[in-house]
Amino acid sequence: MSHRHHHEDEEMKEAQKRAAMTHRQQEMGGKFNYPEGRHVFRVLKTPSDSERNSPAIYQEYQMHHGIGPNKRSCRCGDEPGERHGKRCWLGKKQRQQIKEGNTRRAALLEPKPTLAVNIAFRDDDSGEFMGPILWSSAIGKSAKSASYQLTGILGSPKAQKYLDHKHGYNFSLRRKGQLKNTVWGTLERDDDSSRVSSEILRRLKPFADVLPQYDEDYQKAAYYGRDDEEKTMGKKKH
């Protein structure tokens, strides 16, 4: 084989690998939601954007789930700890339902606190890291939840060391079960430090660019079943 043909073959293999990894990320829709098994990941230091109230490293926010006849998910307009209905349209609707004695309907409008981080994770097929990709998890009291494991990393005295992009560490978790039956196993840390690739870091954006934003019009449309399936939970509104 000539040097030219060998070079062309190598270029094609590299293009195929890049396209396959991009395709996997597209399939995941920008969110980490892998099947059962052990997964190796790296928590990334998401940059802040103070002008858009977007914090660094991780974000706590609230989500409404199962809204309206089409069971949509919507970002809550109120921050964790705030009285529900201060700004959120669904919160005002919830207070109205309570006033009318519809406590069962009102309970369905209670938002769920959620934790989000950006991660890189190791793709099982290629053995290489992909990302950044958003990992969001409901914040609960269970030690078996992903959010419990993530806050263990973020709240550790060694968090700055773990999250260093040049000399930090990868972690691994085993997932069992699906959806509400998901259980995450014991968190394990790599013995050796490693570097996050510059390609992944170049694509790392503030949470304001990757999380769904509060959108009153979408909440109303979802509640009354007038939502368009192609609409993406107010991501264009900041």
N, C-alpha and C positions, 0 to 999 in steps of 0.2 A: 504494500500500500504506500502511495506517495505521501510525502509530508503534507501536501495540500489537502488530500482526501482525509488523512488522519485528523488534521485540524478541523475540517468541516464536520467529521463525525463527533469530535469532542464538543464542538459548538452546539450540535443538534442534541446531544445527551444533556448538556447543561440547560438548554432551552426547555427540553422536555421536563427536567426535574423542577425548574422554576415554575413552569405552567402547572404541573401536578400539585405543587404546594399551594399555589394561588387558588387552584380549583378546590382544594380541601378547605381553605379558609373561606371561600365563597359559600361552600356547602354549609358551613357552620354559621353563616350569617353574622359574622363579627363577634359571636359569643362563644365562650368555652362551654361546651355541653357534650362531653365525651361519653362513650359507652362504659360498661363495667370493666374494671381492670386497674392496673397501676399506671399512674401518669406522672411524668417528671415535668416540673414547671419552675419558672423563675419569676418572682414578683418584681415588676419594673417600677422605677421611680417616675411616675407620671408627673409631668410639669404642671405647675399651677397657672391659673389665669385669673388674677384678682379682679380685673375689670368685669368678668362674667361670673364672679363668685365661684370659681372652679378651683377646689383645693388640690394640693400636691399629694402624691403617694396613693391615697385612697379617698373614697367619698361615701358618706352615709346619706341616704335619701329614702323616700317612701314611694311605694307602688300600690296601685289598685289593681286587683285581678278579678276576672270573671264578671266584668261590667257589661250590662245590657244583654239582649238576646243572643248576641254573637260572642259573648264571653271574652271581651277585649281586656287588654292590660293598658293602664294609663299611668303616667307619672303624676304623683300627688303635687298639689300646688303649695303645700305646707312642709316645712322642714321637720325632721324628727324632734320631738319635744314640744313643738308648737301646738296650740289648741287647733283641732281639726275644723276647718271652715274659716280660718283667718283670711286665707286667699283662695283656697281650693274650692272650685265649683261643686265637686262631689261631696266635699265636706259640708258645704251649705245645704246640699240636698239631704245629707245624712241627718243634720240637725232638724230639718223640716220633717223628715220621716219620724224621728223620735218624738217631736212635738205632736204629731198626728197619731202616736201610739203604735206605729209600725216598726217595732223594735227588731223584728227578724230581718226586714228589708234594710234597716239602718245598719245592722251588724255586717251585712254583705258589702257595705261601703267603707268599712274600716280599712285604712291603708296598712301595708306591711313594711316595716323598716327593712332596708336592704343595704348591703355592703358591696362596693364595687372596687376592683383593682384591675390594672392592666398586667397581663402576664405574657411571657414567652413560654411555649411548651414544646416538648420533644415529640415529633411526629413518629409514630410507630413504623410507618412504611419506609421512610427515608432515613430515620435515625437522626435527623437534623432538627434544630429548633425553628419554630414558626412563631409569628406574632408581629406586632403586639395584638392581643385579642382580649376582649373584655370578659372578666369573670365576675358575675354578680351572684350574690347568694343572700337569701332571706336571713335576717338576724334573729336567731332564736336562742333559747337557753340550753339547747342540747349540745353536749360535748361531741356529738357525732355529726354535727353540721359542718359544711365547708367554711362558713363564716367564723365559727369557733376556731378552726385551724388557722385561718388567715389572720385573725386578730392576735393569735398566739405568736405569729411571726412579726406582725407590725408593732405589737406592744412589748416585744422582747428588748431587754437592755442592749442586745446585740443587733437590733434592727438595722442600724446604719451600716454595720459590717455586712449583714446578710444581703442588703439591697444594693450594695455597691456594684455598679455595672462592669467594673474592671476586675474586682477581686472578691465579688460576692459569691453566694452559694445557691445551687439548685436544691429544690425540695421535691419529694415525691409523696403521693397519696394514693391509696387504693379505694376505688369506688365500687360499692355493691348496691344493687337495686336501681330502680328508675323512678323518676318524678318524686312523688311524696315519700316513696319507700327507699330513697337514696340514703345510704350510710357511708360516710367517709372514714377510713381507717386511721391508724396512727401516722402522724407526720414524721417523715424521715429526711434528714439533711445529708447531702453529699459530703464525703470526707474531704474532698479537694475543692478549692475555689476555682472559678472559671470566669470567662469574659463573655458579655452579651455582644452579639455581632452588631457592627455599625449599621447594617441594613435594617435590622429590627429597630434600633434606636432612632434612625432617621424617620421612621413612620410613627413614632410615639407622639400622641396628641393629648391635650388636656381633656378632662372628662366632659367639658361642655361640648366637645366635638363628637363624642362617641356615645354618651348616655342619652336616652330619650328625655326631652324637656317637657315642662308643664305646658299644656295646650288646652285651654278652656273649650275651644271649639271642638276639639277631638273628644274631650270628655263628654260633651253634650251629645255629639253624634254617636258615640259608643253607647251611652246610656239609653238613647232612644232607638238604637238599631239603625241609624242612618250613616254609619261609618263606611268608608270606602276601604276595601280590603287591601288596596295598594298603598294606602296612606301609612306613613311610618311615625306614629306616636309623637308628632310634633318635633321631630329632630331638627327641623329648620328654624324653629322658634327659640330664641335665647332671651 
